[in-house]
Every structure is written in C-alpha cells, then in structure tokens.
Amino acid sequence: MHIAVCDDNFADRHQMERLLGRESDKEGDSSRMYYVDSYGSPEVMLTHPKAYDLFFIDICRTEGLDTAGIVQNLKDKGATAPFVLCCSDVDYRKMGFPEDILYLDKPIKLDELRAVISEAKKQKDSVPDTIELRELMETIYANVSDVVYAKESGEDTMVHLTDGRDLRSIGKLWLFKRSLEDRHPEFIYSGSKMMVNCNHITSVGFMGVAKTTDGSTIHLSPAAAKYIRENSGKDNE
C-alpha cells in the first residue's frame, strides 16, 4: 500500500512516518506493507497523484496553500485513493467536505490510526474496478477487464480497449501498473514501454507475434511470449 503524507508541521509529519513504519513492520507480508512518501508541501506529490493508495493531509500553516485546494487539485489530476484529513489547528469536519472524506485527530492515537486505515481500505475496495481515461475533453471510466494493452507515450500511457478505442491515461506506464495493484496479475510487461492483458491474448505465434480478442496484432517480448505460452495454454500458430 503506497501512502502519501502531506503535512507542513515537521513534528507531526515525523510522528506519522514513525507510526506508519511500525504498523508496516507488523504486516510481515511484503505485499501488505506500507510504503510511505512524506511531503512538507504538496508540489512534488501533485506530480504523481495516481501513485498512491491513501493520502494523509494537513496543510494549514503555509501561506497560499490550504487542504481543500490540495484535495481538489489531487482529484482533478486523477487521484481516486481515499483521503484522510488530519485535524489540528483546523477541524476539517466543519468545512463541508464530501461524505467519503475521512478524518483523524491530532495528536494521533495508534488505535484511531488503525481504525481509519481499516476504513480507508474498505472504502478503496468498494470502488468499482475501473480506470480513469481521457478522450479529448471527456473523462471516461473504463472497466479494467476491457483493457487489451497499454503503451507508454511520452509522459502519458495510451490504453487500447476491446472496442478499438485508444484512450489516454495520465502518467507513465509504471503509474498505470501501480494503479492496478496486485489485483490484476493478468497484466504483464512486454518490454519497458508496454503491458499486455494475458486474458485478451488468443494466440502467440512466431517471434512473439500475438493476436488479441479484438483482432489486434501485437509484438510480445520473448519473456512475455514464454510466460503466456506456459501459463495461459496459448499454442503457437
């Protein structure tokens, strides 16, 4: 679980890092550990908003910045992870945030931190398994199962769907991969700039030339072709 902590109070930020680190150590299983990025201001965090599964935010001491604006900016940039607003000088509960926003009082108590993380996980799991894509000026939420392959293109990722559309996912391919988490092992890399959905590969031919369920032809890396042949039962043409 990748967590962003954005707090302009150094002591509070350090305490959160320490508490999350201790909780992560207790998980044991590396797939369930917490990976924490900590920020004193939001600028760097805002460059990769889709990289995170959970946000802890309290910015109330920096002139020109406020938590409400940061949350909206993150959402505008495609962040769909749960938000926990940490209440200190400002009680965010009184500011009219949407109902899905979570809250945590400072000083932070460990049992309350655990409870809000548990609630955030439930909230995240309840979100439909979709991915946000862009077509010109329109935002589209497509089912992950409809993604045939994804290719990095400049600073973004072009996503090819079963209906033939090629839509844009904001951010590089590694961000697209992270957004899928561990729930979609069917997506594998085929080189550093491309991922394929094994469920949409119908056959793998000579030199890794593969056919997909929508009739596309793609070129797999040798490693990807071998993996699909061995694990998906796709015979060579």
Secondary structure, 3 states (H helix, E strand, C coil): CEEEEEECCHHHHHHHHHHHHHHHHHHCCHHHCCEEEEECCCCCHHHCHHHCCEEEEECCCCCCCCHHHHHHHHHHCCCCCCEEEEECCCCHHHHCCCCCCEEEECCCCHHHHHHHHHHHHHHHHHCCCEEEEEECCEEEEEEHHHEEEEEEECCEEEEEECCCCEEEECCCHHHHHHHHCCCCCCEEECCCCEEEEHHHEEEECHHHEEEECCCCEEECCHHHHHHHHHHHCCCCC
